[in-house]
Amino acid sequence: MAENNKDLKQLKIKTAALKRIQKEFFGYQKEELKQNERIQKLKNQNVDEADIKKQEEVLQETVQMYPNIIGRLVESVNDLQVWLDGKLNDPLIDTSEEKTKALEAITEAQDFLKANNPAQ
């Protein structure tokens, strides 16, 4: 029984990690939009070009995070899927609400990756 509780806990952790990485991507998307608005506002106000350049650098740093996050998201999806595949014959895992949540998280992440990573 203790092993099963450890397995359920591990499943919850892996699912939460997947969701956290996806949430992190959304945060960077919001930051990108905010930064684009900030740059446009500065351009409209005819602010010094050096200030605009600095804000564009900040924007570029944000955009450069996408490949890293997408890679971690792919890795997390694969890790969770492999873990679940290894527990196929575990009745406690198979009938658990945590497995349902994990499968939903995997599907959501895969859809998200298709929409945000056309190379896949």
Summary of the structure (lengths in Angstrom):
residues: 120
radius of gyration: 19.8
end to end distance: 40.0
largest distance: 67.3
contacts: 315
relative contact order: 0.16
helix: 86%
strand: 0%
